[in-house]
Amino acid sequence: MLVLHYTGMQSGAAAIERLCDPVAKVSAHYTVDEDGTVYRHVPEERRAWHAGLSHWAGMDNVNSCSIGIELVNPGHEYGYREFPEAQVAALIDLCHGILSRHAIPAARVLGHSDVAPARKEDPGELFPWQRLAQAGIGVWPQGMKSELGPEALSRYGYDPSAPQGKAITAFQRHFRPTKLDGTWDSECGGLLASLLNKIGS
Protein backbone atom coordinates (compact mmCIF):
# COMPACT_ATOMS: atom_id res chain seq x y z
CA MET A 1 0.00 0.00 0.00
CA LEU A 2 0.95 3.63 -0.47
CA VAL A 3 -0.59 5.85 2.23
CA LEU A 4 -0.63 9.64 1.93
CA HIS A 5 -0.86 12.00 4.89
CA TYR A 6 -0.61 15.65 5.76
CA THR A 7 1.69 16.67 8.60
CA GLY A 8 -1.00 18.65 10.46
CA MET A 9 1.51 20.88 12.23
CA GLN A 10 2.11 24.61 12.20
CA SER A 11 5.27 24.42 10.11
CA GLY A 12 7.17 22.01 7.95
CA ALA A 13 10.25 22.36 10.14
CA ALA A 14 8.29 21.33 13.22
CA ALA A 15 6.84 18.34 11.39
CA ILE A 16 10.21 17.13 10.16
CA GLU A 17 11.73 17.59 13.61
CA ARG A 18 8.97 15.43 15.10
CA LEU A 19 9.33 12.75 12.41
CA CYS A 20 13.04 12.56 13.20
CA ASP A 21 12.55 12.44 16.99
CA PRO A 22 12.68 8.83 18.28
CA VAL A 23 10.79 9.87 21.40
CA ALA A 24 7.74 10.78 19.27
CA LYS A 25 7.48 7.18 18.01
CA VAL A 26 6.12 8.34 14.66
CA SER A 27 7.83 8.21 11.29
CA ALA A 28 7.24 8.10 7.56
CA HIS A 29 9.27 7.02 4.60
CA TYR A 30 9.15 10.46 2.99
CA THR A 31 8.06 14.04 3.59
CA VAL A 32 7.30 16.42 0.73
CA ASP A 33 7.59 20.10 1.63
CA GLU A 34 5.43 22.80 0.10
CA ASP A 35 8.30 23.98 -2.13
CA GLY A 36 8.70 20.46 -3.54
CA THR A 37 11.70 19.41 -1.45
CA VAL A 38 11.57 15.69 -0.70
CA TYR A 39 13.02 14.32 2.54
CA ARG A 40 13.71 10.61 2.93
CA HIS A 41 13.41 9.34 6.49
CA VAL A 42 13.06 5.56 6.34
CA PRO A 43 14.21 3.14 3.60
CA GLU A 44 11.27 1.77 1.64
CA GLU A 45 12.01 -1.79 2.68
CA ARG A 46 11.76 -0.87 6.38
CA ARG A 47 8.61 -0.32 8.44
CA ALA A 48 7.70 3.25 9.30
CA TRP A 49 5.20 4.25 11.99
CA HIS A 50 2.82 6.47 10.06
CA ALA A 51 -0.62 4.83 9.96
CA GLY A 52 -1.22 3.90 13.59
CA LEU A 53 -4.32 1.86 14.36
CA SER A 54 -5.52 1.09 10.85
CA HIS A 55 -7.26 -1.37 8.57
CA TRP A 56 -7.65 -1.98 4.86
CA ALA A 57 -9.16 -4.88 2.93
CA GLY A 58 -9.16 -7.27 5.86
CA MET A 59 -5.66 -6.35 7.00
CA ASP A 60 -4.89 -4.61 10.28
CA ASN A 61 -1.59 -2.89 11.03
CA VAL A 62 -1.16 -1.07 7.74
CA ASN A 63 2.34 0.00 8.82
CA SER A 64 3.57 -3.53 8.15
CA CYS A 65 2.67 -3.44 4.45
CA SER A 66 2.80 0.17 3.30
CA ILE A 67 4.96 3.11 2.33
CA GLY A 68 3.95 6.37 4.00
CA ILE A 69 4.36 9.87 2.57
CA GLU A 70 3.76 13.01 4.63
CA LEU A 71 2.82 16.24 2.86
CA VAL A 72 3.63 19.45 4.68
CA ASN A 73 0.27 21.14 5.33
CA PRO A 74 -1.06 22.63 8.57
CA GLY A 75 -4.16 20.48 8.31
CA HIS A 76 -7.65 21.12 9.61
CA GLU A 77 -6.42 22.16 13.04
CA TYR A 78 -3.98 24.87 11.98
CA GLY A 79 -5.39 26.37 8.77
CA TYR A 80 -5.92 23.68 6.14
CA ARG A 81 -5.03 24.93 2.68
CA GLU A 82 -4.58 23.71 -0.87
CA PHE A 83 -1.44 21.81 -1.76
CA PRO A 84 0.93 23.99 -3.84
CA GLU A 85 1.78 23.05 -7.42
CA ALA A 86 5.46 22.45 -6.62
CA GLN A 87 4.50 20.05 -3.85
CA VAL A 88 2.01 18.12 -5.99
CA ALA A 89 4.47 17.84 -8.90
CA ALA A 90 7.19 16.54 -6.57
CA LEU A 91 4.74 14.06 -5.02
CA ILE A 92 3.76 12.73 -8.46
CA ASP A 93 7.43 12.19 -9.34
CA LEU A 94 8.07 10.49 -6.00
CA CYS A 95 5.04 8.22 -6.38
CA HIS A 96 6.04 7.24 -9.92
CA GLY A 97 9.41 6.12 -8.56
CA ILE A 98 7.84 4.16 -5.72
CA LEU A 99 5.34 2.46 -8.03
CA SER A 100 8.15 1.50 -10.40
CA ARG A 101 9.87 -0.33 -7.53
CA HIS A 102 6.83 -1.90 -5.87
CA ALA A 103 3.80 -3.68 -7.34
CA ILE A 104 1.18 -1.54 -5.58
CA PRO A 105 -2.30 -1.82 -7.15
CA ALA A 106 -4.02 1.46 -8.01
CA ALA A 107 -6.75 0.77 -5.45
CA ARG A 108 -4.09 0.52 -2.71
CA VAL A 109 -3.04 4.17 -3.09
CA LEU A 110 -4.90 5.59 -0.11
CA GLY A 111 -5.25 8.41 2.34
CA HIS A 112 -4.71 8.15 6.07
CA SER A 113 -8.44 8.78 6.51
CA ASP A 114 -9.21 5.77 4.30
CA VAL A 115 -7.29 3.36 6.53
CA ALA A 116 -8.23 5.05 9.82
CA PRO A 117 -11.62 6.72 9.20
CA ALA A 118 -12.60 6.86 12.86
CA ARG A 119 -9.50 8.89 13.77
CA LYS A 120 -8.11 10.76 10.79
CA GLU A 121 -9.06 13.35 8.16
CA ASP A 122 -5.86 13.60 6.16
CA PRO A 123 -4.82 14.34 3.51
CA GLY A 124 -8.31 15.83 3.32
CA GLU A 125 -10.80 17.10 0.81
CA LEU A 126 -8.38 19.58 -0.82
CA PHE A 127 -5.97 16.86 -1.83
CA PRO A 128 -5.96 16.39 -5.65
CA TRP A 129 -6.76 12.68 -5.85
CA GLN A 130 -8.22 12.99 -9.35
CA ARG A 131 -5.06 14.60 -10.67
CA LEU A 132 -2.92 11.84 -9.22
CA ALA A 133 -5.16 9.21 -10.81
CA GLN A 134 -4.82 10.97 -14.15
CA ALA A 135 -1.05 10.71 -13.68
CA GLY A 136 -1.35 6.95 -13.15
CA ILE A 137 -1.30 7.05 -9.35
CA GLY A 138 -4.40 5.61 -7.72
CA VAL A 139 -7.88 5.23 -9.15
CA TRP A 140 -10.73 7.66 -9.80
CA PRO A 141 -14.38 6.67 -10.30
CA GLN A 142 -16.91 7.72 -12.91
CA GLY A 143 -20.50 8.25 -11.88
CA MET A 144 -22.96 5.48 -12.67
CA LYS A 145 -26.35 4.28 -11.47
CA SER A 146 -26.27 1.85 -8.59
CA GLU A 147 -28.30 0.68 -5.63
CA LEU A 148 -25.22 -0.05 -3.53
CA GLY A 149 -25.47 0.98 0.10
CA PRO A 150 -22.71 1.98 2.52
CA GLU A 151 -22.32 -1.60 3.75
CA ALA A 152 -20.56 -2.24 0.43
CA LEU A 153 -17.68 0.06 1.44
CA SER A 154 -16.00 -2.98 3.01
CA ARG A 155 -15.90 -4.61 -0.45
CA TYR A 156 -13.56 -1.85 -1.56
CA GLY A 157 -11.45 -2.10 1.58
CA TYR A 158 -12.89 0.14 4.29
CA ASP A 159 -13.01 -1.21 7.82
CA PRO A 160 -16.47 -2.74 8.39
CA SER A 161 -16.13 -2.09 12.13
CA ALA A 162 -15.59 1.66 11.69
CA PRO A 163 -18.52 3.95 12.57
CA GLN A 164 -20.57 4.11 9.39
CA GLY A 165 -20.77 7.90 9.25
CA LYS A 166 -16.98 8.17 9.61
CA ALA A 167 -16.40 5.61 6.87
CA ILE A 168 -18.80 7.43 4.55
CA THR A 169 -17.10 10.76 5.23
CA ALA A 170 -13.68 9.22 4.53
CA PHE A 171 -15.00 7.87 1.24
CA GLN A 172 -16.41 11.29 0.38
CA ARG A 173 -13.13 13.05 1.26
CA HIS A 174 -11.35 10.85 -1.25
CA PHE A 175 -13.88 10.39 -4.03
CA ARG A 176 -16.59 13.08 -3.61
CA PRO A 177 -14.86 16.01 -1.88
CA THR A 178 -17.43 18.62 -2.90
CA LYS A 179 -19.98 17.35 -0.36
CA LEU A 180 -18.84 15.97 2.96
CA ASP A 181 -21.92 15.21 4.99
CA GLY A 182 -21.37 11.62 6.14
CA THR A 183 -24.68 10.69 4.53
CA TRP A 184 -24.92 8.01 1.88
CA ASP A 185 -26.76 8.90 -1.32
CA SER A 186 -27.14 7.58 -4.86
CA GLU A 187 -24.09 9.52 -6.05
CA CYS A 188 -21.92 7.79 -3.46
CA GLY A 189 -23.39 4.44 -4.47
CA GLY A 190 -22.60 5.08 -8.11
CA LEU A 191 -19.03 6.12 -7.36
CA LEU A 192 -18.46 3.04 -5.24
CA ALA A 193 -19.92 0.80 -7.94
CA SER A 194 -17.51 2.34 -10.44
CA LEU A 195 -14.57 1.67 -8.13
CA LEU A 196 -15.62 -1.93 -7.57
CA ASN A 197 -15.92 -2.42 -11.33
CA LYS A 198 -12.41 -1.06 -11.81
CA ILE A 199 -10.91 -3.54 -9.34
CA GLY A 200 -13.12 -6.41 -10.46
CA SER A 201 -14.89 -6.86 -7.15
Residue pairs with C-beta under 8 A, 6 or more apart in sequence:
1 56
1 62
1 65
1 66
1 67
1 104
1 108
1 109
1 110
1 115
2 66
2 67
2 69
2 95
2 98
2 99
2 102
2 104
2 108
2 109
2 110
3 50
3 51
3 62
3 66
3 67
3 68
3 69
3 110
3 111
3 112
3 114
3 115
4 68
4 69
4 71
4 91
4 109
4 110
4 111
4 112
4 122
4 123
4 127
5 28
5 50
5 68
5 69
5 70
5 71
5 111
5 112
5 122
5 123
6 70
6 71
6 72
6 73
6 74
6 75
6 80
6 122
6 123
6 124
6 127
7 15
7 31
7 70
7 71
7 72
7 73
7 74
7 75
8 15
8 73
8 74
8 75
8 76
8 77
8 78
8 122
9 15
9 18
9 74
9 75
9 78
10 74
10 78
12 31
12 33
12 34
12 72
15 31
15 70
15 72
16 31
16 39
18 24
18 26
19 26
19 27
19 28
19 31
19 41
19 70
20 41
25 49
26 49
26 50
27 41
27 42
27 48
27 49
27 50
27 68
28 41
28 42
28 48
28 50
28 68
28 69
28 70
29 40
29 41
29 42
29 43
29 44
29 48
29 50
29 67
29 68
29 69
30 38
30 39
30 40
30 41
30 67
30 68
30 69
30 70
30 94
31 38
31 39
31 41
31 69
31 70
31 71
31 72
32 38
32 39
32 69
32 70
32 71
32 72
32 87
32 90
32 91
32 94
33 39
33 72
33 87
34 72
34 73
34 83
34 84
34 86
34 87
35 84
35 86
35 87
36 84
36 86
36 87
36 89
36 90
37 90
38 90
38 94
41 48
42 48
44 67
44 98
44 101
44 102
47 63
47 64
48 63
48 67
48 68
49 63
50 63
50 66
50 68
50 70
50 112
51 62
51 63
51 66
51 68
51 112
51 115
51 116
52 63
52 116
52 119
53 116
53 119
54 60
54 61
54 62
54 63
54 115
54 116
55 62
55 115
55 116
55 159
55 161
55 162
56 62
56 108
56 110
56 114
56 115
56 157
56 158
56 159
57 108
57 157
59 65
62 115
67 98
67 102
67 104
69 91
69 94
69 95
71 83
71 87
71 91
71 123
71 127
72 87
73 80
73 81
73 83
73 122
73 123
73 124
74 80
74 81
75 121
75 122
75 124
76 121
76 124
80 124
80 126
81 126
82 126
83 91
83 123
83 126
83 127
83 128
88 128
88 131
91 132
92 131
92 132
92 135
92 137
95 109
95 132
95 135
95 137
96 135
96 136
96 137
98 104
99 136
99 137
105 199
106 133
106 137
106 138
106 139
106 198
106 199
107 138
107 139
107 156
107 157
107 195
107 198
107 199
108 157
109 132
109 137
109 138
109 139
110 157
110 174
111 122
111 123
111 124
111 127
111 129
111 170
111 173
111 174
112 120
112 122
112 123
113 120
113 121
113 122
113 123
113 124
113 169
113 170
113 173
113 174
114 157
114 158
114 170
114 171
114 174
115 159
117 158
117 159
117 162
117 163
117 166
117 167
117 169
117 170
118 159
118 162
118 163
118 166
121 173
124 173
125 172
125 173
125 177
125 180
126 177
127 177
129 138
129 140
129 174
129 175
129 177
130 140
132 138
133 139
133 140
134 140
139 195
139 198
139 199
140 175
141 175
141 190
141 191
141 192
141 194
141 195
141 198
142 194
143 187
143 190
143 191
143 194
144 190
144 193
144 194
144 197
145 186
145 190
146 186
146 189
146 190
146 192
146 193
147 189
148 189
148 190
148 192
148 193
148 196
149 184
149 189
150 164
150 167
150 168
150 184
150 188
151 160
152 189
152 192
152 196
153 160
153 167
153 168
153 171
153 192
154 160
155 196
155 201
156 192
156 195
156 196
156 199
156 201
158 167
158 170
158 171
159 167
162 170
165 182
165 183
166 182
168 182
168 183
168 184
168 188
169 180
169 181
169 182
171 188
171 191
171 192
172 179
172 180
172 181
172 182
172 188
173 180
175 191
175 192
175 195
176 187
176 188
176 191
